[in-house]
Amino acid sequence: MIDESFSVKGVHFEYASNLETTGFNQTKTNGGPIDEGKYVLI
């Protein structure tokens, strides 16, 4: 199940805290830094 998502210049990203991945998966409800209006570095 995907918990959160965002788009950067038309590229969509999804992530969830309950999935084991080698990439980013820290949702806002679990203290993650991504929030609406913030800049991200990809």
N, C-alpha and C positions, 0 to 999 in steps of 0.2 A: 504494500500500500504506500503510495506517495503522500508524504505529509505536506511538503512545501515545494514551491516552484517559483522561478522568475525568468525573465527574458532580458537579453542584452542585445540591442540592435537586431532584433528579430530572431535571435537564437535562443531557444527555450531550454532551460535546465530544470531538472527535478531531483529531489533527494528526500530521504526519509531516515529518521534516527533508528528505526528498527531493522534496517538492512545492513548487513556486513559488506562493506566495500573498501576498496583501497583509496577512494576519493573522499571528498567532503560529505559528511552526513549529519552535521550537528544542527538540528532544527532550533528555531527560536524558543520553543517551549522547553528545550533542554539546554538553554544558555547560549545558543548560536548567535553569531554576530550579524547575520543578514536580516535587514528590516527594510520596509518600504522607504524609498528616498535616499538610501545609503549607496555609496559607490562600492563596486566590487572589482577586484583584479582577477582576471581569468588568464 
